[in-house]
Amino acid sequence: MIALLTGEVVYRGNGFVVVKTGSIGYKVIISDVVASTLHGEVTFFTHEVIRDNDHELYGFLSMDAMQLFWKLITVSGVGPKGAQKIVFADKIENVRSKIALGDIAF
């Protein structure tokens, strides 16, 4: 499993960046808002999802965000894409607080 990735952002796409480390470029799925702020060398904590016909890396800027993501994907009906959107919806502390309060609108 690829758990940490450090390299240079060489391309920004819709919902992802390509990070070049050595001679390999990795597609890392990340929020568009966050992607637009990334320049030069970055470090991502990553969660790798491998399915029959798909291989995805979900990127996070902190281990705290990654751990929240891990908790969210254990919830029935919450997949990696939805969990990542929740993680990036606000500051981690605010997201945790809203979840703890049962803020359905959030």
N, C-alpha and C positions, 0 to 999 in steps of 0.2 A: 504494500500500500504506500502511496506517495502521501506523506503527512506534512511535509514542509518543502516549499519551493522558493528559491531566491534567484532572481535574474532581472533582466531588463525588459520593460514593456516595449514591444516592437510593433504592436498593432492593437487597436481598440475596435471592437465590433459591437453589434447590438446584443448586450447582455454578457459580453465576455471580453477578455484581453488575451493576447498571445505573449507569453513570457519566454524569452530566450535565455537558456542557461547552457553554457558550453555551445555545442552545435545543434542543440535540440530546442524546438519551440513547443511549449505546452499551452493548450487552450484552457483557460481558467474561467469558469462561469462566475460572474460577479455582477453586482448591481451596476446599472448604467451610471448612476449618480457617483458612485465610488470610482468606477473606471475612469470617469472624466477628470478625476483629481490625481490620478497616478501618472508619475513621470519618472524616467530613469530606472534605477534599481529598486525593486520591491521585494518584500518577503510575504508569502502567503502561507497560512496554515490551510491545509487542504483536506477535503474529504473525497475519496475516490469512490465512484459508483460504477460497477461493472455489471452490465446486463448482456443478454445474448448478442444483440447487435449494436450495443452502445457502450461507450466508455467516457465518463465525465469526471472532471475535477471541479469541485465547488470550492471557491476561495474565500478566506476570511482574514482580516488584518490582525486579529488577536485570538489567543487561545480561549479567552472568555467568550467571544462570539462563537467560536467553534463548539465549545461545550454546550452553549444554549441550543445551537443547531442540532447537536446530537440528542439532546433531550426532546426537542420538538419532533424529530423524525421517528421517535418511539410512539408518538400519539397516532392512533388509528386514523387513517385518512389524510395524514400530513406527510407529503412526500418531500424529497430534497428541494425541489424548486419552490414550493410553498414555504417550507421552513426557512430557506434562505431569504425570501422576501420578508418574512416576519422579522428575522434577525436584523436586516438592514432598514426596517421601517422607522427606527428611532435609535437613540442611544441605548446600549445594552441594559443599563439600569432601568430606564423607562419601560422597555419592552418587558423585562422581568416583572416590574411593578404592575403593569397593566394586565399581564397574564395572571398574576397572583390575585388581583382584584376581580378577576373574571370579566374584564372589560370586553364584552362581545363585539361592540362597535369597532374597537381597535382591530 
